[in-house]
């Protein structure tokens, strides 16, 4: 399955739960996650989307590590199953 299809499922699911799922870009800072999720309760999650067989590049690993080191909630979401798990966590209030 294409990453764009996975991304569409995430965006639609977050919206269905009352949140926002913003395309995240940061010119000059390579390796930032694909999406910025703001839940209906105001929690912020950065999501890097991958296909089931996709992997993080070195710069993505570095940037995500630096974000997490500073307390950011960053998730690497693999495939539709990963999207479903994240949406269930958001819906259940685990986030």
Secondary structure as GFF3:
##gff-version 3
##sequence-region A 1 95
A	DSSP	alpha_helix	3	16	.	.	.	ID=ss1
A	DSSP	beta_strand	20	23	.	.	.	ID=ss2
A	DSSP	beta_strand	35	38	.	.	.	ID=ss3
A	DSSP	beta_strand	44	50	.	.	.	ID=ss4
A	DSSP	alpha_helix	58	69	.	.	.	ID=ss5
A	DSSP	beta_strand	74	78	.	.	.	ID=ss6
A	DSSP	alpha_helix	79	91	.	.	.	ID=ss7
###
